[in-house]
Amino acid sequence: MDISGVFRPQMPADVSEVLLMYAIAARVIVQKPDEANEITKRLGILCSALVPPELGAAQQCGRMWMLFARMATAGNPSVREQAGRAFVRDLDQVGRALEVPPLPGWDGLPLGVDAPGAPVMDLSDTTSPGQSLEIIKKRAAELKSKKKDKTIKAEDVADLVRALFPEERDRLFAKLIGDGALGRSEVSLLVRWLSKGEKLGKDDDALAEVLSTLGNWLVR
């Protein structure tokens, strides 16, 4: 069966599969740029169900994907392929930093994927891919229950917030301010940091405290 141009992957089981999923998506979009919106939606829905460490890898890939997808759909076939090859090289850089095996070269990537275990998705939904605040609260409670000290790491809290629907994230921040859990300046600090996609540094004490407060609010 010819699956060239088809993109129906199964849920990634580890970080390596997250990177491979994005690499195959790039190969598909180079062939069929008109499928870019559907592929992006499918990627978003799959990644919204991930948990750390796969979620962190998916978020890094997702930020690069948005730039690549714009370039790939705007250029001619030659430009699309150049952008695709560059994107896969960038994915390999992410993989090296995460200490996972290298991806196949561009020519070694399949031209499509139609996995038997691919989840059925409703791609007609026009909302942004992500998770609801209620689901994030449940995930926070699960993380807390697994910790001996019953506290959630600041980076884990950040990953939970990043997984929210954009509109749900706005609702969360409004609730935090309305409940008096965080001030507007603290929320602004958090929003700026999240928008940069950076990891928490050793000197980010103020930010760590904000994330700790947020984590406690999620599981109260």
Beta strands, then each sheet from edge to edge (+ up, - down):
strand 1: 7-8
strand 2: 113-114
sheet 1: 1+ 2+
end
